[in-house]
């Protein structure tokens, strides 16, 4: 079992920046995939960015060039830096983790299957 707790959400105007963090605890010895997902009102949850055990990162097309995912393995912290925010980025953002997965799963199928563990979420609101 993994326990994930997000922080750093809030409200910002269009064009602004926010940083999200997630602390992982529990059975932390193996975390193949770490990532961020989001869900806007009335929409399905979608993948935003992932990082695999080798440090490889992927991003949804909607956030490429604006968001950066990173992790501090020593501190079990996952980060998401968000710049040039747009109103359409408004959503609940969830930290996620999965175990015992190959790297290509984290960068591909995981966006669709959304398996593993999820935090409670942190709200990001971008006003125009």
C-alpha positions as CSV (number, residue, x, y, z in Angstrom):
1,X,0.0,0.0,0.0
2,X,1.1,3.5,-0.8
3,X,-0.2,6.7,0.8
4,X,0.0,9.9,-1.2
5,X,-0.7,13.4,0.0
6,X,-0.7,16.4,-2.3
7,X,-0.2,20.0,-1.5
8,X,0.3,23.3,-3.3
9,X,-2.9,23.9,-5.1
10,X,-4.7,27.2,-5.2
11,X,-6.0,30.0,-7.3
12,X,-4.1,31.9,-9.9
13,X,-4.8,34.2,-12.9
14,X,-4.3,33.1,-16.4
15,X,-0.6,33.1,-17.3
16,X,0.5,32.5,-13.7
17,X,2.4,29.6,-12.1
18,X,1.8,27.1,-9.4
19,X,3.8,24.2,-8.0
20,X,2.3,21.0,-6.6
21,X,4.0,18.5,-4.3
22,X,3.2,15.0,-3.3
23,X,4.7,13.0,-0.4
24,X,4.6,9.2,-0.7
25,X,4.6,6.9,2.3
26,X,3.9,3.3,3.0
27,X,5.4,0.4,1.0
28,X,7.8,2.8,-0.7
29,X,10.4,0.3,-1.7
30,X,9.1,0.0,-5.3
31,X,7.4,2.7,-7.2
32,X,7.6,2.0,-10.9
33,X,5.4,4.9,-12.0
34,X,4.7,8.2,-10.4
35,X,2.5,10.8,-12.0
36,X,-0.1,13.5,-11.9
37,X,-3.7,13.2,-13.1
38,X,-6.5,15.8,-13.1
39,X,-10.2,15.9,-13.3
40,X,-12.2,19.0,-14.3
41,X,-15.9,19.3,-13.4
42,X,-18.0,17.2,-15.7
43,X,-15.1,15.5,-17.3
44,X,-13.2,12.2,-16.9
45,X,-9.9,12.1,-15.1
46,X,-7.0,12.4,-17.4
47,X,-3.3,11.9,-17.2
48,X,-1.1,15.0,-17.1
49,X,2.5,13.9,-16.6
50,X,4.3,10.7,-15.6
51,X,7.8,9.7,-14.5
52,X,9.1,6.2,-14.5
53,X,11.7,4.4,-12.4
54,X,14.5,5.4,-14.8
55,X,13.5,9.0,-14.6
56,X,11.9,9.1,-18.0
57,X,9.1,11.7,-18.3
58,X,6.1,12.1,-20.5
59,X,3.4,14.8,-20.7
60,X,-0.1,15.1,-22.1
61,X,-0.1,17.2,-25.3
62,X,-2.2,19.9,-23.5
63,X,0.6,20.7,-21.0
64,X,3.8,20.1,-23.0
65,X,6.2,22.9,-22.7
66,X,4.3,24.4,-19.7
67,X,4.5,21.7,-17.0
68,X,7.5,19.9,-15.5
69,X,7.4,16.8,-13.4
70,X,10.2,15.8,-11.1
71,X,10.9,13.7,-8.1
72,X,13.2,13.6,-5.1
73,X,13.6,9.9,-4.4
74,X,15.5,10.4,-1.2
75,X,12.6,12.4,0.2
76,X,9.8,10.4,-1.6
77,X,8.5,13.7,-3.0
78,X,6.9,14.2,-6.4
79,X,6.6,17.7,-7.9
80,X,4.7,19.3,-10.7
81,X,5.7,22.8,-11.8
82,X,3.1,24.5,-13.8
83,X,3.7,27.7,-15.8
84,X,1.6,29.7,-18.3
85,X,-1.5,28.4,-16.7
86,X,-4.8,28.6,-18.6
87,X,-8.4,28.5,-17.5
88,X,-8.7,25.0,-19.0
89,X,-6.1,23.8,-16.6
90,X,-8.7,24.3,-13.8
91,X,-9.2,20.9,-12.1
92,X,-8.6,18.7,-9.1
93,X,-5.0,17.4,-9.4
94,X,-4.2,13.9,-8.1
95,X,-0.8,12.4,-7.3
96,X,-0.6,8.8,-8.4
97,X,1.8,5.9,-8.1
98,X,1.9,2.3,-9.4
99,X,4.2,-0.6,-8.6
100,X,5.9,-3.3,-10.5
101,X,5.3,-1.9,-14.0
102,X,7.7,-1.6,-17.0
103,X,8.8,1.9,-18.0
104,X,6.8,1.9,-21.2
105,X,3.6,1.2,-19.2
106,X,4.2,4.4,-17.2
107,X,4.6,6.5,-20.3
108,X,1.8,4.9,-22.3
109,X,-1.0,2.7,-21.1
110,X,-1.0,4.2,-17.6
111,X,-2.6,7.4,-18.9
112,X,-5.6,5.3,-19.9
113,X,-5.7,2.5,-17.3
114,X,-5.0,4.7,-14.3
115,X,-4.1,1.7,-12.1
116,X,-2.4,2.0,-8.7
117,X,-2.8,4.4,-5.9
118,X,-4.1,8.0,-5.8
119,X,-4.1,10.8,-3.3
120,X,-7.1,12.8,-2.3
121,X,-6.3,15.6,-4.7
122,X,-5.6,19.3,-4.6
123,X,-7.6,22.0,-6.4
124,X,-6.1,24.2,-9.0
125,X,-8.2,27.1,-10.2
126,X,-7.1,29.4,-13.1
127,X,-9.2,32.5,-13.7
128,X,-9.2,34.5,-17.0
